[in-house]
Amino acid sequence: MNNAFPSNPFGGSGFGSGPGGPASAIFDAMEQLRKTFEQRPSGGSRMAKGDVRTAVLSLLAEKPMHGYQIINEIADRSGGTWKPSAGSVYPTLQLLADEGLIEADEQNGRKTYSLTEAGRAVAAEHTETPAPWESSKGEGSHDNPRYSALPKAGVDLAAAAAAVGRSGSTEQVQQAVEILDEARRRLYSILAQD
């Protein structure tokens, strides 16, 4: 059998978790797998500044929120394809406050933002257009297996391989390598089908 894996596919000379051991190599591979699936559709998750502004106004039109609630709500509503950074949301909140469109109420050291009358009027102007997170959903929605079921299955498989690498015998590791090699071939054969 032509096997692309070295005799010890996990690096190092033993099955320990030290540098160069199987846990190190497997966790590096799992991290690479995670990063591959985290790549956002359509070239990234950055949205224009106006989109952050519109999203904040839209959410605050529903109810008062603090900054991290806004960030998490956008991420949830976009199916995880857009999660604005604190570095884009908090300056937007400050700008909206400076414009008199929102006001902050501080309780227990946390600011909760709500729309002013002027802010409600501006938010109402955008009710006819889709929310910014809707345009970022596209293929990245939770309903698309490309961005939900497939990454989970890949990460689960990598975790199982890591478990065998950490505590399996030499024979069990070799069996795992053969199974993974067969799985890789079968996955590529899916792409080869018409």
C-alpha positions, 0 to 999 in steps of 0.5 A: 500500500502506498502510504503518504504518511511517515512511519510515525505520522505524529512526529517525534519518537514516542506517543507523548504529548511533548514537543514533536509528539503526537498531541503536538502534531495533531493539535497543529493539524486540528488548528489548521483544520479549524482555520480552514473552515473559519474562512469566510465566504465571499472573501471575508467578514469585513463589512463597511462602516455604514453597515456597522452603523445600520446594524447597530441602529437596527438592533437598538430599534428592537431593544436597548443593548450593551456593546457585546450584546450587539456584537453577538447578536450580529454574529448570530443573525449573520449565521456566524459569517459576520462578527464585527470587532469591538474596535468597530462597534464601540467607536460606532456607538460613540459616533451615534451618541455624538450625533444624538441618535443613541444614549447610554445608561450606565448600570453596574459599570456597563453601558446599555445603549438605546435610541433617542427620538432622532435615532428612532427616526433614522432607524425607521428610514432603513426598515425597507432595506434588508438588514446588513447581516442578511446580505452577509449570510448567503452561503454562510448561513447555519442551514448550509452544510458547508459552514455547519455540518461539514466543519463539525464533522471535520473537527470531530474526526480530528478530535477522534484522531487526536484521541487515538494519537494520545492513547492508542498503541502503535497498532491502533495508530496505524489502523487510524492512519489507514482509516484516515487515508481511506477517508481522504481518498473517498472525500476526493472521489466525491469531487471527482463525481459528475 
